[in-house]
Amino acid sequence: MKQVAILQSSYIPWKGYFDLINFADEFILYDDRQYTRRDWRNRNRIKTPQGTRWLTVPVEVRGRYHQRIDETRVSDPGWATKHWRTLLHAYAAAPHFERYRALLEDLYSGLDDPFLSRINRRLLEAVCDLLGIETKLSYSTDYEAHGSKTDRLVDLCLQAGATEYVSGPSASSYLEVEKFAGSGVTVRWIDYAGYREYPQLYPPFDHYVSVIDLILQTGADAPSYLLP
């Protein structure tokens, strides 16, 4: 059996994204799809003393023309330094900040790639290492998938050798499950209910912030707050 998940890359996403990665043998970054504004591709939320705050990677957007995620370029080369300073101020009081400070500072100082997709992948791989997740990450462009919508996802699964497609619950409104079944691929739905709360700075508690919050608050115990 081989389990595959397929999803667009996101910037330091919430813990549920990493559960989806963890439940798969291969996680395919679906970044040859259209870039969408005001979405999770280039931004996420953190906790601060002033409340929840967005961290946004500034990118170039070509008006209304079709622009793929993996074609999207950063518009401010100094963004990573600014984000690191924001994280420093927001989480200096977190219990495990000093443990990860040097690692995160080095990581952000090296995020000089001009393309958003590659930045996201580097951060995803770094977080997976911290969480002990060994899933293979690949790009959809590593394959030659055809079709659109569900047909394309099925084709990617078949090319990757999948017997099971792992998906978050939001896709249930549009995924044509019968097309997977007709190709011999089972669909497994992930349920994000039941997360435990952890000690978090700046109440009220919020499950839907960047996974960086979980790591800096719980340290080596972070994997125990993911889904079993």
C-alpha positions as CSV (number, residue, x, y, z in Angstrom):
1,M,0.0,0.0,0.0
2,K,1.2,3.5,-0.8
3,Q,-0.6,6.6,0.5
4,V,-0.4,9.9,-1.3
5,A,-1.6,13.3,-0.5
6,I,-1.7,16.3,-2.9
7,L,-2.0,19.9,-1.9
8,Q,-0.7,23.3,-2.8
9,S,2.2,24.5,-0.7
10,S,1.6,27.0,2.1
11,Y,3.7,29.3,4.1
12,I,4.5,27.9,7.6
13,P,1.0,26.3,7.8
14,W,-1.0,25.1,10.7
15,K,-0.5,21.7,12.4
16,G,-3.3,20.0,10.4
17,Y,-1.2,20.5,7.2
18,F,1.6,18.5,8.8
19,D,-0.8,15.8,9.9
20,L,-1.8,15.4,6.3
21,I,1.9,15.1,5.3
22,N,2.4,12.6,8.1
23,F,-0.4,10.3,7.1
24,A,1.0,10.0,3.6
25,D,4.0,8.1,2.2
26,E,4.4,10.8,-0.4
27,F,3.2,14.4,-0.3
28,I,2.9,16.1,-3.7
29,L,3.1,19.9,-3.7
30,Y,0.4,20.9,-6.2
31,D,2.2,24.1,-7.2
32,D,1.6,24.1,-11.0
33,R,-1.9,25.3,-10.1
34,Q,-3.1,28.9,-10.2
35,Y,-1.8,31.2,-7.5
36,T,-4.7,32.7,-5.4
37,R,-4.5,36.0,-3.6
38,R,-5.3,36.4,0.1
39,D,-4.8,32.7,0.6
40,W,-2.5,30.4,2.6
41,R,0.1,30.2,-0.2
42,N,2.2,33.2,1.0
43,R,0.9,33.9,4.5
44,N,-0.1,32.6,7.9
45,R,-1.0,33.7,11.4
46,I,1.0,33.8,14.6
47,K,0.2,34.9,18.1
48,T,1.5,38.2,19.5
49,P,0.9,40.3,22.6
50,Q,-1.4,42.5,20.5
51,G,-3.4,39.6,19.2
52,T,-3.2,37.3,16.2
53,R,-1.1,38.7,13.3
54,W,-0.6,37.8,9.7
55,L,2.9,37.1,8.4
56,T,2.8,37.7,4.6
57,V,5.5,37.0,2.1
58,P,5.2,39.8,-0.5
59,V,4.9,38.5,-4.0
60,E,4.5,39.8,-7.5
61,V,1.0,39.3,-9.0
62,R,0.4,39.8,-12.7
63,G,-3.1,41.4,-12.6
64,R,-5.9,39.0,-13.6
65,Y,-3.7,36.8,-15.8
66,H,-3.2,33.2,-14.9
67,Q,-0.2,32.8,-12.7
68,R,1.0,29.5,-11.3
69,I,2.1,29.1,-7.7
70,D,5.5,27.8,-8.8
71,E,5.9,30.9,-11.1
72,T,5.2,33.4,-8.3
73,R,8.2,35.5,-7.3
74,V,8.9,37.3,-4.1
75,S,8.7,41.1,-4.5
76,D,10.8,42.2,-1.4
77,P,14.2,40.5,-0.9
78,G,14.2,41.7,2.7
79,W,11.0,39.9,3.7
80,A,12.7,37.0,5.6
81,T,14.6,39.4,7.9
82,K,11.4,41.2,8.7
83,H,9.6,37.9,9.4
84,W,12.4,36.7,11.6
85,R,12.3,39.9,13.7
86,T,8.6,39.6,14.1
87,L,8.9,36.0,15.3
88,L,11.6,37.0,17.6
89,H,9.5,39.7,19.3
90,A,6.3,37.5,19.3
91,Y,7.9,34.4,20.8
92,A,10.9,35.4,22.8
93,A,8.9,34.5,26.0
94,A,7.9,31.1,24.7
95,P,9.2,28.2,26.8
96,H,11.2,26.6,24.0
97,F,12.2,29.7,22.0
98,E,15.9,29.5,23.0
99,R,16.1,25.9,22.0
100,Y,15.1,26.7,18.4
101,R,16.4,30.3,18.1
102,A,19.6,29.6,16.3
103,L,18.0,27.0,14.0
104,L,15.2,29.4,13.0
105,E,17.5,32.4,12.6
106,D,19.8,30.4,10.3
107,L,16.8,29.1,8.3
108,Y,15.3,32.5,7.7
109,S,18.7,34.1,6.9
110,G,19.0,31.5,4.1
111,L,15.6,32.1,2.5
112,D,16.9,34.1,-0.4
113,D,15.2,32.1,-3.2
114,P,13.1,34.3,-5.5
115,F,10.3,31.8,-5.9
116,L,7.5,31.3,-3.3
117,S,7.1,27.6,-4.0
118,R,10.7,26.8,-3.2
119,I,10.6,28.9,-0.1
120,N,7.5,27.1,1.1
121,R,9.1,23.7,0.4
122,R,12.2,24.5,2.3
123,L,10.2,25.6,5.4
124,L,8.0,22.5,5.1
125,E,11.0,20.2,5.1
126,A,12.5,22.0,8.0
127,V,9.4,21.7,10.1
128,C,9.0,18.0,9.1
129,D,12.5,17.4,10.5
130,L,11.6,19.1,13.8
131,L,8.4,17.0,14.0
132,G,10.1,13.7,13.0
133,I,8.0,13.4,9.8
134,E,9.8,11.4,7.2
135,T,7.3,11.6,4.3
136,K,8.8,12.1,0.9
137,L,8.0,15.6,-0.6
138,S,7.7,16.1,-4.3
139,Y,6.3,18.5,-6.9
140,S,3.4,17.8,-9.2
141,T,5.8,18.8,-12.0
142,D,7.9,15.8,-11.2
143,Y,5.2,13.9,-13.0
144,E,3.3,14.4,-16.3
145,A,-0.3,14.4,-15.1
146,H,-3.1,15.1,-17.5
147,G,-6.7,16.2,-17.2
148,S,-8.3,18.7,-14.8
149,K,-9.7,18.7,-11.3
150,T,-10.3,15.2,-10.0
151,D,-9.0,13.5,-13.2
152,R,-5.6,15.2,-12.7
153,L,-5.4,14.2,-9.1
154,V,-6.2,10.6,-10.0
155,D,-3.5,10.6,-12.7
156,L,-1.0,12.0,-10.2
157,C,-1.8,9.2,-7.8
158,L,-1.5,6.5,-10.4
159,Q,1.9,7.9,-11.6
160,A,3.1,8.0,-8.0
161,G,2.0,4.4,-7.5
162,A,-0.7,5.3,-4.9
163,T,-3.3,2.8,-3.7
164,E,-4.8,5.4,-1.3
165,Y,-5.4,9.1,-1.6
166,V,-5.3,11.0,1.7
167,S,-7.4,14.2,1.8
168,G,-8.5,16.8,4.3
169,P,-12.3,17.2,4.9
170,S,-12.7,20.5,2.9
171,A,-12.2,18.6,-0.4
172,S,-15.3,16.4,0.2
173,S,-17.5,19.2,-1.4
174,Y,-15.9,18.8,-4.8
175,L,-13.8,15.6,-5.0
176,E,-15.3,13.0,-7.3
177,V,-14.6,9.9,-5.2
178,E,-16.0,7.5,-7.8
179,K,-13.2,8.4,-10.2
180,F,-10.6,7.3,-7.7
181,A,-12.5,4.1,-7.0
182,G,-12.7,3.4,-10.7
183,S,-8.9,3.6,-10.9
184,G,-8.4,1.4,-8.0
185,V,-7.4,4.1,-5.5
186,T,-9.2,4.4,-2.1
187,V,-9.9,7.8,-0.7
188,R,-9.1,8.3,3.0
189,W,-10.5,11.4,4.8
190,I,-8.7,13.1,7.6
191,D,-10.7,14.4,10.5
192,Y,-9.1,17.3,12.2
193,A,-11.4,17.2,15.2
194,G,-10.0,16.3,18.6
195,Y,-6.8,18.3,18.8
196,R,-5.6,18.8,22.4
197,E,-4.9,22.3,23.5
198,Y,-1.4,23.1,24.6
199,P,0.0,25.9,26.8
200,Q,-0.1,29.0,24.5
201,L,0.9,32.6,25.0
202,Y,-1.6,35.3,24.7
203,P,-5.1,33.8,25.2
204,P,-7.6,32.9,24.0
205,F,-6.3,29.6,22.6
206,D,-6.3,29.3,18.8
207,H,-5.7,26.0,17.0
208,Y,-5.5,27.6,13.6
209,V,-2.2,29.5,13.8
210,S,1.2,28.5,12.3
211,V,2.8,25.3,13.5
212,I,5.7,27.5,14.6
213,D,3.5,28.4,17.6
214,L,3.1,24.7,18.6
215,I,6.9,24.0,18.3
216,L,8.0,27.0,20.3
217,Q,5.4,26.4,23.0
218,T,5.9,22.6,23.4
219,G,9.4,21.8,22.1
220,A,10.1,18.1,21.8
221,D,6.6,17.3,22.9
222,A,5.1,19.0,19.7
223,P,4.5,15.6,17.9
224,S,2.3,14.4,20.7
225,Y,-0.2,17.2,20.0
226,L,-0.6,16.0,16.4
227,L,-3.3,13.5,15.4
228,P,-2.5,9.8,16.4
